[in-house]
């Protein structure tokens, strides 16, 4: 059994660790609220631009944007992988990376080439380690992401799709359900499927295009795809902060349990030492 001094040192160390995890839990809780507000604020815009894009796709059938055209043969696939820049958020990144890796293995077995746009340091590090082809990357988004900061990395993948270098683009991120549950998601981004373009109404609108339909549809669909990526980033950040808060709370609770166990061991060791001293004193008195 370790001595009382060693046990006191362990208790002090665990208490210091618990102070850190408690502080990180409170910081994550504050950031989680702000991340959820950004996520909820982005949803109305994404829904409205989804409706307008759906109406435009129906209203001008003579022009088909490349984002709407399905390729006959899938030779190369692009993946926009969204993860966090920092760790200590439980299995959040592990789950989404496992899902993306499973899909990549399936496509690789079929002979398809895979290109990755990594948003987040954890995903970039993982894809670099496994030797994936990195099309573009973006790290250090911070707690307040902006669409302008996402355009560069995303546009590199979109340009590859328009040029025919990539035949389909998928996006992988953590979908925020509630504070205790985040679902790793892997869905098709391009070509835009009919299901994703549904506006929720049976009829459709017609438009007067100025200066011409091609320019309007091109710009709108580009903004539409960017809004989908931005929405996925806000979902992932809300999931990250929620997962980190839960993980730090679990760490604090575990530290509290460890401290209780160590104090019990310390008290036993201290009681044994006192009993030994009393026995020595009694034995010495008896010998005298």
FENQUIJO-V743822 format. One line per field, one symbol per residue. ss: DSSP state (@ for helix, = for strand, . for the rest). burial: 1 if it has 16 or more other C-alpha atoms within 10 Angstrom, else 0. A space follows every 50 residues. Layout:
ss = ???
burial = ???
This chain:
ss = ...@@@@@@@@@@@@@@@@@@@@@@@@@@@@@@@@@@@@@@@@@@@@@@@ @@@@@@@@@......@@@.......=======.........@@@@@@@@@ @@@@@@@@@...=======.@@@@@@@@@...======........@@@@ @@@@@@@@@@@@.....===========..==========.......... ............@@@@@@@@@@@@@@@@@@@@@@@@@@@@@@@@@@@@@@ @@@@@@@@@@@@@@@@@@@@@@@@@@@@@@@@@@@@@.
burial = 00010010011001100100110110011011011101100100010011 11111110000000011100000011111111111001110111111011 00010010000011111111111100100000011111101000100001 00111011011000111111111111001001111100111100001010 00000000000000001001101111111111111111111111111111 11001101100110110010000000000000000000
